[in-house]
C-alpha cells in the first residue's frame, strides 16, 4: 500500500508543470587556515596545496556533468575552487551564466575571525558570549541564504536551466537543508 502511494505521488510530481532544477553544492578546497583550525568567516583566504589537490580531484568528477550556470562566493578560496574545478565548463558557458556574489559567503564571525578555534572558545567564555552572539546573527545569515537561494533558483527558472552548481563554504552548505529549501 505504501509503495503504491509513493509511486502515485512520484507520477504526480513527474506530470506537474513545475520546473526542476538540479543544484550541485560544492565546498571550497582546504586553506591553510582550515588546516590550522582558524575561524575564517569573511576572511579572504586562499587554497593551500592540499586544497588545490582536492579541487583537482573534484574536477575529474565534474567534467562528466554538464552545467547551465555557476554561482560562487566572492571570496578567493571559492573563486579558486570554481576556476580549477570547473575550468572546462567556464570556457563553454557565456559570461552571463557565471555569477559571483557575497550572498554565498560563509557566516561572518566578527572580531573572532582570524583566531584559532581554541582561542575563540576561550574568548567567548571570558566575555560570556556564545557563537550565536558574535558577528552575523543567525537571523541575518538565514535571510542572506534565502536571498541567495531565491536568486539562484529564480534565475534558473527564468532562463530554463536544468543544472546549476554553487561553490560556497561549509557553513552555507551545512545550513542549506535548514534554510535554503524554505522559499521554493
C-alpha positions in Angstrom: 0.0 0.0 0.0 2.8 2.5 0.9 4.7 1.7 -2.3 1.6 2.5 -4.4 1.1 5.8 -2.6 4.8 6.8 -3.2 4.6 5.7 -6.8 1.4 7.7 -7.3 3.0 10.7 -5.7 6.0 10.3 -7.9 3.8 10.1 -11.0 2.0 13.3 -9.9 5.3 15.2 -9.5 6.6 14.0 -12.9 3.4 15.2 -14.6 3.4 18.6 -12.9 4.5 21.6 -14.8 6.9 22.7 -12.1 10.3 23.2 -13.5 13.0 21.0 -12.0 16.5 22.4 -11.3 19.3 20.2 -10.1 21.6 22.2 -7.8 25.1 20.8 -7.0 26.7 22.3 -3.9 30.5 22.2 -3.6 32.6 23.4 -0.7 35.8 25.2 -1.4 39.1 23.2 -1.0 41.2 23.4 2.1 43.0 26.6 3.1 46.0 27.0 5.4 43.5 28.4 7.9 41.3 25.3 7.7 44.3 23.2 8.4 45.2 25.4 11.4 41.5 25.4 12.6 41.4 29.2 12.2 37.9 30.7 12.1 37.7 32.3 8.6 34.2 33.6 8.2 34.6 36.6 5.8 38.4 36.5 5.8 39.6 36.3 2.2 41.9 33.3 2.2 43.4 31.1 -0.5 43.6 27.4 -1.1 46.7 25.6 0.2 48.4 22.7 -1.7 46.1 20.1 -0.2 43.1 22.3 -1.2 44.3 22.5 -4.8 44.7 18.7 -4.9 41.2 18.3 -3.5 39.7 20.6 -6.1 41.6 18.9 -9.0 40.1 15.6 -7.9 36.7 17.2 -7.8 37.3 18.5 -11.3 37.7 14.9 -12.6 34.2 14.1 -11.4 32.6 17.3 -12.5 33.9 17.2 -16.1 31.5 14.4 -16.8 28.5 16.6 -15.8 27.2 19.5 -17.9 26.1 22.7 -16.1 24.0 25.5 -17.3 25.2 28.1 -14.7 27.8 28.5 -12.0 27.4 30.6 -8.8 30.2 31.3 -6.4 31.0 33.1 -3.2 33.1 36.2 -3.9 35.9 35.0 -1.5 39.1 33.8 -3.1 39.0 30.3 -1.7 35.7 29.8 -3.6 36.8 31.6 -6.8 40.0 29.4 -6.9 37.8 26.3 -6.4 35.5 27.4 -9.1 38.2 28.2 -11.6 40.1 24.9 -11.0 37.1 22.5 -10.6 35.0 23.9 -13.4 37.7 25.1 -15.9 36.2 23.3 -18.9 32.7 24.4 -18.0 33.7 28.1 -17.6 35.2 28.1 -21.1 31.9 26.9 -22.6 29.4 29.0 -20.5 28.5 32.5 -21.5 29.7 35.2 -19.1 26.0 35.9 -18.2 25.8 32.4 -16.6 28.8 32.7 -14.3 27.9 34.5 -11.1 29.9 35.7 -8.1 28.1 37.0 -5.1 28.8 38.0 -1.5 25.5 36.4 -0.6 27.2 33.0 -0.7 29.9 33.9 1.8 30.4 32.0 5.0 28.7 33.4 8.1 30.7 36.4 9.5 32.1 35.8 12.9 33.1 39.4 13.5 36.2 40.1 15.6 36.9 36.5 16.4 37.7 35.8 12.8 41.4 35.0 12.3 41.7 33.3 15.7 42.1 29.5 16.1 39.1 27.6 17.4 40.5 27.1 21.0 41.3 30.8 21.3 37.8 31.7 20.2 36.2 29.3 22.7 38.3 31.0 25.4 37.4 34.5 24.2 33.7 33.6 24.2 33.9 32.1 27.7 35.7 35.2 29.0 33.2 37.6 27.5 30.3 35.3 28.5 29.2 35.1 24.8 28.1 32.2 22.6 28.8 31.5 18.9 25.4 33.0 18.1 26.3 36.4 19.7 29.4 37.2 17.6 29.4 38.5 14.1 26.4 38.0 11.9 23.3 36.9 13.7 21.7 33.6 12.7 18.6 35.6 11.5 20.8 37.7 9.2 22.7 34.7 8.0 19.4 32.9 7.2 18.0 35.9 5.4 21.1 36.1 3.3 21.0 32.4 2.5 17.3 32.7 1.4 18.1 35.7 -0.7 20.9 33.7 -2.4 18.7 30.7 -2.9 15.9 32.9 -4.4 18.4 34.5 -6.9 19.8 31.1 -8.0 16.5 29.4 -8.4 14.6 32.3 -9.8 17.3 32.9 -12.4 17.4 29.2 -13.3 13.7 29.0 -13.7 13.6 32.3 -15.8 16.4 31.0 -18.1 15.0 27.4 -18.2 18.2 26.0 -16.7 18.4 22.4 -15.7 21.7 22.1 -13.7 23.3 24.7 -11.6 26.5 24.4 -9.5 27.2 26.5 -6.4 30.7 26.9 -4.9 30.5 28.1 -1.3 31.5 27.4 2.3 30.9 24.7 4.8 28.6 26.8 6.9 26.4 27.6 3.9 26.2 24.0 2.8 25.5 22.7 6.3 22.7 25.1 6.8 21.3 24.5 3.3 18.8 21.9 4.4 17.7 24.1 7.3 17.3 27.4 5.5 17.5 27.1 1.7 14.5 25.0 0.9 12.0 27.3 2.6 11.4 29.7 -0.2 10.6 27.4 -3.2 
